[in-house]
Amino acid sequence: MQYLTALLENNLLIDARLIISTGYESDQFDEQVIEKFLMLLKKVDGIFALSNPIAAVALVKLKKTWSKNIRRN
């Protein structure tokens, strides 16, 4: 179980960095990365996501992106 959690946390960090580094405000934002990131977030304990600064920053940026996209449509 610890191995699985460590693996998920590692993937979560990699995806969070991808999200942060991808021009998240542009239309070129990779939705597959977002989906994978959110799937991993659901698998990892929510407390980890909130206590992890990289994941927290990525979540804030995702929420901003989504609210901008919703307003555009």
Sequence and secondary structure as in RCSB ss.txt:
>XXXX:A:sequence
MQYLTALLENNLLIDARLIISTGYESDQFDEQVIEKFLMLLKKVDGIFALSNPIAAVALVKLKKTWSKNIRRN
>XXXX:A:secstr
 HHHHHHHHHHHHHHHHHHHHS TTSTT  HHHHHHHHHHHHHS HHHHHH HHHHHHHHHHHHHHHHHHHH 
